[in-house]
Amino acid sequence: MEYSQVELVRGIKGRDTSAYEYMISKYSRMIYCLAFKILSGSHSKEDIEECVADVFLDAWVKIGEFDAEKANFRTWLLILTKYQALTYRRKKGLSKVVNIEDIELQDDINLERLVLLRQDQEQVMEIIDSFQEPDREIFIRRFVLGEKINDLARAFNLSRTAIDNRLLRGRKIIKEVLQHE
């Protein structure tokens, strides 16, 4: 059975296992490719496959958080994949034992910079979330998921110049908002 995006989301929210199986069959390759891109240098094939399985479980559990107004289902799955893969990568990095005395902060300025950088990232994501479609999705796919401009142009049926212009306008908006804060 084929599902539209609306039917698929409705089916998963209704705990329809055939909708879940359809989601897996339709999106496995895409999710595996992104997880592989993030994890291939540091994780085994089994770890990547486990990450993909965790993404589908997350989608099943967190389907209530999906908002069709903010992103399409495919983009939402890619975002889940990115965060799940980064969590896997972070966990592997944390598995190394680090002696706290070996970590040296030169001064409080470094810590302050890290905090401000994190606040800026959160603020940038809020600004991007305020963009109208398709600009919001273009920004997420370009800067969060790392898609190439030519691929975005094909996906949105726009010229490369149109995508470049949308990204340029969006970056100007972000810069202006951050400067006024």
FENBEL-V894828 format. One record per pair of residues at least 12 apart in sequence whose ideal C-beta (glycine too) atoms are under 7 Angstrom apart, sorted by the first residue. I is the first residue (numbers start at 0). J is the second residue. D is the distance in Angstrom with one decimal. If there is no record, write none. Layout:
I,J,D
I,J,D
This chain:
0,17,6.5
0,21,6.8
2,18,6.1
2,21,5.3
4,71,6.4
4,72,4.8
7,21,6.5
7,22,6.2
7,72,6.5
8,62,6.8
8,65,6.1
8,72,6.0
11,59,6.4
11,62,4.7
12,62,5.2
12,63,7.0
19,59,6.1
22,55,6.8
22,58,6.7
23,55,5.6
26,76,5.5
27,51,6.7
30,51,5.2
30,54,5.4
30,76,6.3
30,80,4.9
31,47,6.9
31,51,5.2
33,77,6.0
33,80,4.8
33,81,6.6
33,84,7.0
34,47,5.1
34,50,4.7
34,51,5.4
34,80,5.7
34,84,4.8
35,47,5.5
37,81,6.9
37,84,3.9
37,85,6.6
37,88,6.5
38,50,6.4
38,84,5.4
38,87,6.0
38,88,6.2
41,88,6.3
41,91,5.8
42,87,6.4
42,91,6.6
46,87,6.5
50,83,5.6
50,84,5.5
50,87,5.1
53,83,5.4
54,76,6.9
54,79,5.3
54,80,4.9
54,83,5.0
57,79,5.2
57,83,6.3
58,76,6.1
58,79,6.0
69,128,6.6
69,135,7.0
70,136,6.0
70,139,6.7
71,136,6.9
74,136,5.8
74,139,6.2
74,140,6.5
77,144,5.3
78,143,6.7
81,143,6.6
81,144,6.3
119,177,6.8
122,177,6.8
123,173,5.8
126,172,6.7
126,173,5.2
126,176,5.4
127,139,6.7
130,169,6.3
133,155,5.5
134,165,5.4
134,169,5.9
137,151,5.8
137,155,6.7
137,162,6.5
137,165,5.6
137,166,6.9
138,169,5.5
141,166,6.4
148,162,5.3
148,163,6.7
